[in-house]
Every structure is written in structure tokens, then in C-alpha cells.
Amino acid sequence: MHDIRLIRLNPEEFDKKMGLRKLSGVSTKILELDKARRIRIKNAEEALAERNNASKKIGKAKADNDQAEFAKLKALVSEKKNEISQLEDEAKKEDKILNDFLMQLPNSPLDDVPVGENEDDNVEIRRWGEIPSFDFSPKEHFELAATVQNMDFEVARNLSGSRFVVLKGSIARIHRALAQFMIDTHIEKHGLIEMNTPVLVRDQAMIGTGQLPKFADDSYRTTDGKWLIPTSEVTLTNVVSNKILPEEKLPLRMTAHSLCFRSEAGSAGKDTTGMLRQHQFEKVEMVSIVHPSESLTELDRMTKCAENILESLDLPYRTVVLCTGDIGAAARKTHDIEVWLPGQNRFREISSCSTCGDFQARRMNARFKPFKKDEKPEFVHTLNGSGLAVGRCLIAVLENGQLIDGSVKLPSVLNTYLGGKSILNKAGHLE
């Protein structure tokens, strides 16, 4: 959520930032709502002052046995009490209208975020690894001889409908090994704290990270009103909701492996084959809670953590900065990491690392107490990043390691997780 004080100070700058989000004249609406709210508050304060002044005089009128003045003042106190109550109720209503409006708005992109319309305008900042060369036409993950028996879309469709998959045997084991490898790497090499959090959350948790109210259609809701998390960013970030952390506790760096659920409401017709875009998937998430001065440094550090996973798996990738037309609603700046998929002959997103500034912290009321005792608590900055999407990583491992007979050479770092096995043969067995 945005700081109303900054909007008051520089509405033109705010409108400029919202213009990059395809929103115009937003500050006018905000300031009108803010003015109405502040008028009610001012009138309530004035009425309270009048009531207090009258209350002080009541005692004197009683002591002077001035019955007429006493009755007059008593009536005034009663009148002002009712007036104050009405004005406070009106102020609360105006405040809710303003708050609801602000809750719908996206974050302001940082000045160095490239201006653009869509993903075509994203800016590549680096590449790693060599694009593999094949003596044959590479296949997509679901076409490989090694996978067809153990990647069952038909059974999943009978169970749950489209955009689900049942992984069996060696494929399920490799998928599990990838998740375990990611978690171990983040804990042992990157210094993150492993967390295990719920996949069901209340409204407030989804509001805190920005999924609600605007993107309710992209998530699943249970019959008792809880939400299935679209990513453990929701739970990890909300760990600090309504808390004031001592500054010495920052940075707080967490990771979790969790199920994720997305309705994919806006993806009709996209990636309908294979397991690239699913309603249910697994992801290893990273979340950092940091001092405002460390926000951009932490973004680079987090991005490197995700890149290290891909490098360890020997998977070629490129890293891009998202433009203003492609960046997520809660983000101020985002690095997307795209892994090479030979079956599609293109790079596809496998990680998105974002700094949200204090946008989420304001919605969650997450603050820290500075070292200096005389300084007031400040809002923390929050960051999140995929470290990585497990299913997409499985796809990349299968496609980049495929051999002409349909078998797959697996990354060496997985050997210890697979009982020393390094090949997924064309029959779908590890050897």
C-alpha cells in the first residue's frame, strides 16, 4: 500500500508512476477522499474540544448554583457527544473508502525499471551456460521415451481435470530430489532459514502480500473462506505481520518448499500440453525481510541464489529486468530468470525475484525498531523469489539432458539424492 503522506507532497510524481501502470489521474481521486476524511476528523476534534470546554464549565455552574447555565452546558455536552460519534463514524467510512481504493493500486516501479508494454520490452542483463547442441530434433519433456510411462496426464485429468499431472516412479523421485537439493543448497550455502508453513490462509494474509482484493480470481478459496496459497511467499512474508522487529534481527531470510495453487484464470489456451503451467505445483520460495537501505542489494543477492541453483544443475539461463508493463503488481523491481528449454527452443521463466519496498509491509503493518532509542519504528522492506519452481526445473533437466534414444543424462549434483544413479533410461528407470 502507498504512503498517503508522499502522495500529498508530490501528487504529480505519484501520477507519473501510476501512469507507467496504465492508470491515469489517480492522485486526484485519492486526495479528494483524503480531504473528505480529514474534514470529518477535524470537525470531530473541534467538537471534542467544545465538549471538553463545556464539561469544565459545568462544575463551576453547579458550584455557583446557576441552574440555567448548568442545564445549557449539560445539553451542549450531550449534543456534542452525539455530534462527535456521528463525525467519527463518517470519518471511519471515509477512511475505509480511501483504504479500499489504495488497496487496489499496484506498487510504484523504481526509476531504473525499463519502460515498456510487455515481455518483449524486458531487458536482458546476463546469460550463463551454453545452449546445448543436439544431433537430433530435441523433444519436449512429455514426449521423451523416459517420461511417457511416468508422467500421466490422463489419470490426473480423471482425478482433477485439466492442468494436473500424476508423476510416478523415477520421475516422481527426480522431482523430489530437485526440491530437496534446492532446500539443502539454500540452507547450507545461502544461509536461509528453512520454514514449513500452512497452505491454507485467511483473507488478511492474502491482503498483506497483495493477492487480495484485486486478484481473487487467480486463487482458490475453500468453502470455509480460507485460501490455498499461490506461493509460500504469502505465508513466509506474513510471518512478520503486525510485528515490530529489533533492527539487529534484520535481515531475516527464509525458504520453504510447498505446494502452490493457481487458477490460471488469465492463461486460457496457453501451455495446455505438458506440465509447464499447472493448477497445482511445487515451488521452493525465498523471502527476505530487510532494512530499507538493503533492499536493492538483497535483490541482487536473492537473484544470485536462484541462479546458483541453475548453475549447479548445469542448466543454461538468462536473467532479465522486467519492464513496467510486465512487472507484478506488488513489485518495485523484478529480475526474471529464464531457463533454456530445447523442446520449445526458447527461454522460459523459472524464477522471479522481486523487491516490494515497503508496499507489503504497510499492508501487513510490519516494522522494525531502529538501533537509536529516540527513533520511531519504520516499515521493513520485503523481497520474494522462486528458488526454484520445481516442476519447471524438472522439465529443464529432462529436456536439456535428453539423449537420442529418449533417455536422459541427469545433473551430477542429484546423484547423492538418487542413490548414485545418473541416467534415466528410455524405459523410465534410474541406472
C-alpha positions as CSV (number, residue, x, y, z in Angstrom):
1,M,0.0,0.0,0.0
2,H,1.1,3.5,-0.6
3,D,2.1,6.2,1.9
4,I,-0.6,8.8,1.7
5,R,1.8,11.5,3.0
6,L,4.0,11.1,0.0
7,I,1.1,11.4,-2.3
8,R,0.0,14.7,-0.7
9,L,3.6,16.0,-1.0
10,N,4.1,15.1,-4.7
11,P,0.9,14.0,-6.5
12,E,2.5,14.7,-9.9
13,E,5.3,12.2,-9.2
14,F,2.7,9.6,-8.0
15,D,0.6,10.0,-11.1
16,K,3.7,9.6,-13.2
17,K,4.5,6.2,-11.6
18,M,0.9,5.1,-11.8
19,G,0.9,6.2,-15.5
20,L,3.6,3.5,-16.0
21,R,1.0,1.1,-14.7
22,K,-1.6,2.3,-17.2
23,L,-3.5,4.3,-14.6
24,S,-4.3,8.0,-15.0
25,G,-5.3,10.8,-12.7
26,V,-5.1,8.5,-9.6
27,S,-3.9,11.2,-7.2
28,T,-7.0,13.4,-7.8
29,K,-9.3,10.6,-6.5
30,I,-7.0,9.8,-3.6
31,L,-6.7,13.4,-2.5
32,E,-10.4,14.0,-2.7
33,L,-11.1,11.0,-0.5
34,D,-8.3,12.1,1.9
35,K,-9.7,15.6,2.1
36,A,-13.2,14.4,3.0
37,R,-11.7,12.1,5.6
38,R,-9.6,14.8,7.1
39,I,-12.5,17.3,7.3
40,R,-14.5,14.8,9.3
41,I,-11.6,14.2,11.6
42,K,-11.0,18.0,12.0
43,N,-14.7,18.6,12.8
44,A,-14.7,15.7,15.3
45,E,-11.7,17.2,17.0
46,E,-13.3,20.6,17.2
47,A,-16.5,19.2,18.6
48,L,-14.5,17.3,21.1
49,A,-12.7,20.5,22.2
50,E,-16.1,22.2,22.6
51,R,-17.4,19.3,24.6
52,N,-14.4,19.3,26.9
53,N,-14.6,23.1,27.4
54,A,-18.3,22.8,28.3
55,S,-17.6,19.9,30.6
56,K,-15.1,22.1,32.5
57,K,-17.6,24.8,32.9
58,I,-20.4,22.5,34.2
59,G,-18.6,22.2,37.6
60,K,-18.4,25.9,38.0
61,A,-22.0,26.5,37.1
62,K,-23.1,23.8,39.6
63,A,-20.9,25.4,42.3
64,D,-22.4,28.8,41.5
65,N,-25.9,27.3,41.6
66,D,-26.5,28.7,38.2
67,Q,-29.2,26.2,37.1
68,A,-29.9,27.8,33.8
69,E,-26.2,27.8,32.8
70,F,-25.8,24.2,34.2
71,A,-28.7,23.0,32.1
72,K,-27.4,24.8,29.0
73,L,-23.9,23.3,29.3
74,K,-25.2,19.8,30.1
75,A,-27.4,19.9,26.9
76,L,-24.4,21.2,24.9
77,V,-22.2,18.3,26.2
78,S,-24.9,15.8,25.2
79,E,-25.3,17.4,21.8
80,K,-21.5,17.4,21.1
81,K,-21.2,13.8,22.3
82,N,-23.7,12.8,19.6
83,E,-22.1,15.0,17.0
84,I,-18.6,13.5,17.8
85,S,-20.0,10.0,17.5
86,Q,-21.6,10.8,14.1
87,L,-18.4,12.6,12.8
88,E,-16.2,9.7,13.9
89,D,-18.4,7.2,12.2
90,E,-18.3,9.3,9.0
91,A,-14.5,9.6,9.3
92,K,-14.3,5.8,9.6
93,K,-16.4,5.3,6.5
94,E,-14.3,7.8,4.5
95,D,-11.1,6.1,5.8
96,K,-12.4,2.7,4.6
97,I,-13.2,4.1,1.2
98,L,-9.7,5.6,0.9
99,N,-8.1,2.4,2.2
100,D,-10.1,0.2,-0.2
101,F,-9.0,2.4,-3.1
102,L,-5.4,2.3,-2.1
103,M,-5.5,-1.4,-1.7
104,Q,-6.5,-1.8,-5.3
105,L,-3.5,0.1,-6.6
106,P,-0.2,-1.5,-7.8
107,N,3.2,-0.6,-6.4
108,S,5.3,2.2,-7.9
109,P,8.2,0.9,-10.2
110,L,11.7,2.1,-9.3
111,D,13.2,4.8,-11.6
112,D,15.7,2.4,-13.2
113,V,13.0,-0.1,-14.2
114,P,12.8,-0.1,-18.1
115,V,9.6,1.4,-19.5
116,G,7.8,-1.0,-21.8
117,E,4.5,-2.6,-22.8
118,N,5.0,-6.3,-22.3
119,E,7.6,-9.1,-22.0
120,D,9.1,-8.1,-25.4
121,D,10.4,-5.0,-23.7
122,N,12.2,-6.7,-20.8
123,V,15.9,-6.1,-20.7
124,E,18.4,-8.9,-20.6
125,I,21.3,-8.3,-18.1
126,R,23.2,-11.6,-18.4
127,R,23.4,-15.1,-19.7
128,W,25.0,-18.2,-18.3
129,G,25.8,-21.6,-19.9
130,E,25.9,-22.9,-23.4
131,I,22.8,-23.7,-25.4
132,P,23.0,-27.4,-25.9
133,S,23.5,-28.7,-29.5
134,F,21.8,-31.9,-30.5
135,D,22.4,-34.3,-33.4
136,F,18.6,-34.8,-33.4
137,S,15.5,-32.8,-33.1
138,P,15.0,-32.3,-29.3
139,K,11.6,-33.3,-27.8
140,E,9.5,-31.7,-25.2
141,H,9.5,-33.3,-21.7
142,F,6.2,-35.1,-22.2
143,E,7.4,-36.7,-25.5
144,L,10.5,-38.4,-24.2
145,A,10.6,-42.2,-24.0
146,A,12.0,-41.9,-20.5
147,T,8.9,-40.0,-19.3
148,V,5.8,-41.2,-21.1
149,Q,5.2,-44.1,-18.6
150,N,5.7,-42.0,-15.5
151,M,4.1,-38.7,-16.4
152,D,0.4,-39.4,-16.5
153,F,-1.9,-36.6,-17.6
154,E,-4.9,-38.9,-18.3
155,V,-5.1,-40.2,-14.8
156,A,-4.7,-36.7,-13.5
157,R,-7.5,-35.4,-15.8
158,N,-9.8,-38.2,-14.5
159,L,-8.9,-37.2,-10.9
160,S,-8.9,-33.5,-11.1
161,G,-9.5,-32.1,-14.6
162,S,-7.1,-30.3,-16.9
163,R,-3.7,-28.8,-15.9
164,F,-2.8,-31.5,-13.4
165,V,-0.3,-34.3,-13.7
166,V,0.4,-37.6,-11.8
167,L,4.2,-38.2,-11.5
168,K,5.2,-41.9,-10.9
169,G,8.3,-43.9,-10.3
170,S,11.6,-42.4,-11.3
171,I,10.1,-39.1,-12.4
172,A,8.5,-38.6,-9.0
173,R,11.8,-39.4,-7.4
174,I,13.7,-36.9,-9.6
175,H,11.1,-34.2,-8.8
176,R,11.5,-34.9,-5.1
177,A,15.3,-34.9,-5.4
178,L,15.3,-31.5,-7.1
179,A,13.2,-30.0,-4.3
180,Q,15.5,-31.5,-1.7
181,F,18.6,-30.3,-3.5
182,M,17.2,-26.7,-3.7
183,I,16.3,-26.6,0.0
184,D,19.6,-28.0,1.1
185,T,21.5,-25.5,-1.0
186,H,19.6,-22.5,0.3
187,I,20.1,-23.6,3.9
188,E,23.7,-24.8,3.7
189,K,25.2,-22.4,1.2
190,H,22.9,-19.4,1.1
191,G,22.1,-19.0,4.8
192,L,18.4,-19.1,4.6
193,I,16.2,-20.4,7.4
194,E,14.0,-23.4,6.5
195,M,10.3,-23.0,7.2
196,N,7.3,-25.3,6.9
197,T,4.1,-23.2,6.7
198,P,0.4,-23.8,6.1
199,V,-1.0,-23.9,2.6
200,L,-4.4,-22.6,3.8
201,V,-4.5,-18.9,4.9
202,R,-7.0,-16.3,6.0
203,D,-8.0,-13.2,4.0
204,Q,-5.6,-11.0,5.8
205,A,-2.5,-13.0,4.8
206,M,-3.5,-12.7,1.1
207,I,-4.2,-9.0,1.6
208,G,-0.8,-8.5,3.2
209,T,1.1,-9.7,0.2
210,G,-1.2,-8.1,-2.4
211,Q,-3.1,-11.1,-3.8
212,L,-6.3,-9.6,-2.4
213,P,-8.6,-7.9,-3.1
214,K,-7.6,-7.4,-6.8
215,F,-6.5,-10.9,-7.8
216,A,-9.0,-13.1,-6.1
217,D,-9.9,-14.8,-9.4
218,D,-6.4,-16.1,-9.7
219,S,-6.6,-18.1,-6.4
220,Y,-8.7,-20.9,-5.0
221,R,-10.9,-20.5,-2.0
222,T,-12.3,-23.2,0.3
223,T,-15.9,-23.4,1.4
224,D,-15.0,-22.2,4.9
225,G,-13.4,-19.0,3.5
226,K,-9.7,-19.8,3.6
227,W,-7.4,-19.5,0.6
228,L,-5.0,-22.0,-0.9
229,I,-1.7,-20.2,-1.3
230,P,-0.4,-19.4,-4.8
231,T,3.1,-19.4,-3.3
232,S,4.7,-19.7,0.1
233,E,5.6,-16.0,-0.3
234,V,2.2,-15.4,1.3
235,T,3.0,-17.3,4.5
236,L,6.7,-16.5,4.8
237,T,6.2,-12.8,4.3
238,N,3.3,-12.7,6.8
239,V,5.5,-14.2,9.5
240,V,6.3,-10.6,10.4
241,S,2.7,-9.3,10.0
242,N,1.8,-6.8,12.8
243,K,5.3,-7.2,14.4
244,I,8.0,-4.7,15.3
245,L,11.4,-6.4,14.9
246,P,14.5,-5.1,16.6
247,E,16.9,-3.8,13.9
248,E,19.5,-6.3,14.9
249,K,17.2,-9.1,13.7
250,L,17.4,-7.9,10.1
251,P,17.9,-9.3,7.6
252,L,15.5,-12.2,8.1
253,R,16.0,-14.7,5.2
254,M,13.6,-17.7,4.9
255,T,12.9,-20.5,2.5
256,A,10.2,-23.1,2.2
257,H,9.2,-26.0,-0.1
258,S,5.4,-26.0,-0.6
259,L,2.5,-26.9,-2.7
260,C,1.1,-23.9,-4.7
261,F,-2.3,-23.5,-6.2
262,R,-3.2,-21.1,-9.0
263,S,-6.4,-21.0,-11.0
264,E,-4.5,-19.6,-14.1
265,A,-7.6,-17.5,-14.8
266,G,-5.8,-15.4,-17.4
267,S,-4.0,-18.2,-19.2
268,A,-6.7,-19.8,-21.3
269,G,-5.1,-21.6,-24.2
270,K,-1.6,-21.1,-23.0
271,D,0.8,-24.1,-22.4
272,T,-2.1,-26.6,-22.4
273,T,0.2,-29.5,-23.1
274,G,2.7,-30.9,-20.6
275,M,3.3,-29.7,-17.1
276,L,4.6,-26.2,-17.7
277,R,1.5,-24.4,-16.4
278,Q,-0.4,-26.3,-13.7
279,H,-3.2,-25.5,-11.2
280,Q,-1.2,-27.4,-8.5
281,F,2.6,-27.4,-8.4
282,E,5.6,-27.2,-6.1
283,K,8.0,-24.4,-5.5
284,V,10.9,-23.6,-3.3
285,E,10.4,-20.0,-2.3
286,M,12.8,-17.4,-0.8
287,V,11.7,-14.4,1.3
288,S,13.8,-11.7,2.8
289,I,12.8,-9.1,5.4
290,V,15.4,-6.3,5.3
291,H,16.3,-2.8,6.3
292,P,15.1,-0.3,3.6
293,S,18.8,0.6,2.8
294,E,19.5,-3.0,1.9
295,S,16.5,-3.6,-0.4
296,L,18.3,-3.4,-3.8
297,T,21.5,-5.2,-2.6
298,E,19.3,-8.0,-1.3
299,L,17.5,-8.3,-4.6
300,D,20.8,-8.9,-6.3
301,R,21.8,-11.5,-3.6
302,M,18.5,-13.3,-3.9
303,T,18.7,-13.4,-7.7
304,K,22.2,-14.9,-7.4
305,C,20.9,-17.6,-5.0
306,A,18.4,-18.7,-7.7
307,E,21.0,-18.5,-10.4
308,N,23.3,-20.7,-8.4
309,I,20.7,-23.5,-8.4
310,L,20.6,-23.5,-12.2
311,E,24.4,-23.3,-12.5
312,S,24.7,-26.3,-10.1
313,L,22.3,-28.2,-12.4
314,D,24.2,-27.0,-15.5
315,L,21.1,-25.5,-17.0
316,P,21.6,-22.5,-19.4
317,Y,19.7,-19.4,-18.4
318,R,19.3,-15.7,-18.9
319,T,18.3,-13.1,-16.4
320,V,16.1,-10.1,-17.4
321,V,14.8,-7.0,-15.7
322,L,11.1,-6.8,-16.2
323,C,9.7,-3.6,-17.8
324,T,6.9,-1.5,-16.4
325,G,4.3,-3.3,-18.5
326,D,5.3,-6.8,-17.3
327,I,6.2,-6.3,-13.6
328,G,3.9,-7.8,-10.9
329,A,1.5,-5.6,-9.0
330,A,3.3,-5.7,-5.7
331,A,6.9,-5.3,-7.1
332,R,9.0,-2.2,-7.4
333,K,11.7,-4.1,-9.4
334,T,11.9,-7.7,-10.7
335,H,14.5,-10.0,-12.1
336,D,13.1,-12.9,-14.0
337,I,15.4,-15.9,-14.6
338,E,14.5,-17.9,-17.8
339,V,15.9,-21.4,-18.3
340,W,16.5,-22.8,-21.7
341,L,14.0,-25.4,-22.9
342,P,15.3,-27.3,-26.0
343,G,11.9,-28.8,-26.7
344,Q,10.4,-25.3,-27.2
345,N,13.7,-23.8,-28.5
346,R,13.3,-20.9,-26.2
347,F,13.9,-19.5,-22.7
348,R,11.0,-19.8,-20.2
349,E,10.6,-18.2,-16.8
350,I,11.7,-20.4,-13.9
351,S,12.2,-17.8,-11.2
352,S,11.0,-14.3,-10.4
353,C,12.8,-12.3,-7.8
354,S,11.3,-9.0,-6.6
355,T,11.8,-6.2,-4.2
356,C,8.4,-4.8,-3.0
357,G,9.9,-1.9,-0.9
358,D,7.5,-1.1,2.0
359,F,4.4,-1.9,-0.1
360,Q,3.6,-5.2,1.5
361,A,4.9,-4.1,4.9
362,R,2.4,-1.3,5.0
363,R,-0.4,-3.7,4.2
364,M,0.8,-6.0,7.0
365,N,1.9,-3.3,9.4
366,A,5.4,-5.0,9.6
367,R,8.0,-2.7,11.1
368,F,11.4,-2.6,12.8
369,K,12.8,-0.6,15.7
370,P,15.9,1.3,14.8
371,F,19.1,1.0,17.0
372,K,18.7,4.6,18.2
373,K,16.2,4.6,21.0
374,D,14.7,8.0,20.1
375,E,13.8,6.9,16.5
376,K,10.3,5.7,15.7
377,P,9.7,2.3,14.2
378,E,9.9,2.1,10.4
379,F,8.4,-0.2,7.8
380,V,10.6,-3.1,6.7
381,H,11.2,-3.9,3.1
382,T,10.1,-7.3,1.8
383,L,11.5,-9.4,-1.1
384,N,10.5,-12.7,-2.6
385,G,11.9,-15.0,-5.2
386,S,11.4,-18.5,-6.6
387,G,14.3,-20.7,-5.7
388,L,13.1,-22.6,-7.9
389,A,9.8,-23.7,-9.4
390,V,10.3,-27.5,-9.0
391,G,8.1,-28.7,-11.9
392,R,9.7,-26.3,-14.4
393,C,13.1,-27.3,-13.2
394,L,12.2,-30.9,-13.8
395,I,11.2,-30.0,-17.3
396,A,14.5,-28.2,-17.9
397,V,16.6,-31.2,-16.5
398,L,14.7,-33.7,-18.7
399,E,14.9,-31.6,-21.9
400,N,18.5,-30.4,-21.6
401,G,19.8,-33.8,-20.6
402,Q,17.9,-35.8,-23.3
403,L,19.8,-38.3,-25.5
404,I,18.9,-39.6,-28.9
405,D,17.3,-42.8,-27.7
406,G,14.9,-40.9,-25.4
407,S,16.9,-41.5,-22.2
408,V,18.1,-38.6,-20.0
409,K,21.5,-37.8,-18.5
410,L,20.9,-36.3,-15.1
411,P,22.9,-33.5,-13.4
412,S,25.7,-34.9,-11.2
413,V,24.6,-32.9,-8.1
414,L,21.5,-35.1,-8.0
415,N,23.4,-38.3,-7.8
416,T,23.5,-38.4,-3.9
417,Y,19.7,-37.9,-3.9
418,L,19.1,-40.7,-6.4
419,G,21.2,-43.4,-4.8
420,G,24.2,-42.7,-7.1
421,K,22.1,-43.1,-10.3
422,S,22.9,-40.6,-13.1
423,I,20.8,-41.9,-16.1
424,L,17.1,-42.1,-16.6
425,N,16.9,-44.8,-19.2
426,K,14.4,-44.9,-22.1
427,A,12.3,-47.4,-20.1
428,G,11.9,-44.8,-17.3
429,H,14.2,-46.4,-14.8
430,L,17.2,-44.9,-13.0
431,E,20.6,-46.5,-13.6
